[in-house]
Amino acid sequence: MNANDRAWALTTALIGVHQGEELLLPVADWLDRVGSSGWAGLDAHVRSSPLAGRDPWARAGTVAVQGAALCALYLATRRSARATRAATSALTLGWAAAFCMHIAVSARTRSFMPGTATSVVPGLPGALLVLRRIRATRSR
């Protein structure tokens, strides 16, 4: 396994663990219990998102499409260290922002938003470690 493959493996593992929790726990049920996240835009997004909905097949389909997109991006970038660093860094930073959102909304609502457990572990610490490993591939 070369450095590009390692960067993709770490990024995919970080995303996969979190998406597994999103797949198992419907965010729509949580939102119905708490009433509102406190942010109207987020509430509207959750209510319209198949990943957050009650239908387990729709959630599974959404995660499968995300997985296919990750595979396509991997295949498109794996031969280039620069493209791999850019893609995996962007994905990791994007998911880190989502981890922060899960933690903030859970704190704001004083409830446990689905996705928060994997935002804490591996979540933010994992994202930091993945970013450090991706950055370390530049010096090799």
N, C-alpha and C positions, 0 to 999 in steps of 0.2 A: 504494500500500500504506500503510495507516494504522498507527499505533503498536501497536494490538492485533494486527493481522496480522503485523507484524514480530516481536512477542513470541512468537507462535505459530510462526512460521517458524523462529526461532532455537531454540526449545525442541524442535520436531520434528526439526530437523537434528541437534541434540546427541543426542537419543534414537535417531534413525535410524541414525547412524553406529555407535553402540554395539550396537544390536540386530542390525545387519548382521554384526558380528563374532560375536555369539552364534549367529546363524543358520548361519554357515559352519563354526564350530568346535564340535563337540559336547563339552560340559563333562563328560558321563558318561565319555567316553574318557579325559580328563585325570584324573578321579577314580579310575578303575581303575588308571591308571599310578602315581599317588601314594599310593593306598590310603585316605587320609583327609585332609580339610582341617584336621583338628584340632578341629573342632566337630561333634559328633554331629548336632545339629539341622540344620546346613547340609548335611551329608552326606545325611541323610534327605530333605531338600527337593530336592537335586540329583537323587537317584535317582528321585524321583516326579514331577519336573517335565518336561512335554513340551518346554519350551524348552531344557532341558539334555540331553535324551535323544539317542539315536543316530539316530532316524528323522527324516530331513531334511524330510519332508512335515509331520510333527507340529511341528517347529520353525518351518517356514514358516507353518503355520496359526496357531500361537501369535503370531507376529510380525504376521500379517495381522489377527488379532483386536485386538491392541494398537493397530495403526494405525487400525482402525475406531473403537475407543474414543477415540483422540486426535481423530479427525475429529468424532465426536459431541460431545465436550467443547468443541472449537473452535466448532462451530456453536451450542452452547448458551451460550457466553460471549463471543463475538466482538463483540457490540454493547455490552458493558459493560467499561470500562477496569478497574474494581475486580475484577470476576469474572475477567477475563483475567489480571490481575496475580496474583490468588490461585491460580488453576489452574496457570498456567505456573510460578510460584514453587514451588508444592508439587511439581509434577512434576520440576522441575530439582533441587530439594533431595533428593527421593527418589532420583533417579538418581545424584546426587553421593554419597549414602550407599552406593549399590551400587558406585560406582567405588572408594570407600574399602575396601569389603569385598573387591573383586577384588584390589586392591593388597596389602591385609593378608594375605589367604590366599596369594597368590603369595609374599610375603616369608616367611610362616610355613612354607610347604611347600618353599621354595627351588626353586620350579618356576614355570612360566608358565601360570597359569590362563587359559583362553579368556575374553576380555573385558577382559584387563588392558591390552592395547595401547591400546584406545580409552578406557580409564579414565584413562590418562596423557595421551594426546593424541587428541582434544580434551579428553575427560574432565573432570578437576577444573579445569584452567585455563579450559576452555570453559564449564563450569557457572558459574564466577565471572563471566566476561564476560557470559553470558546473564542472570544475576541482576542485574548492574549495568545492563544495557540495559532489563530489565523495570522496575527501580526508577526509571530515568531517565524512563520514560514517565509517571510520576506527576507530575513537575514541569512537564510540557508542558501 
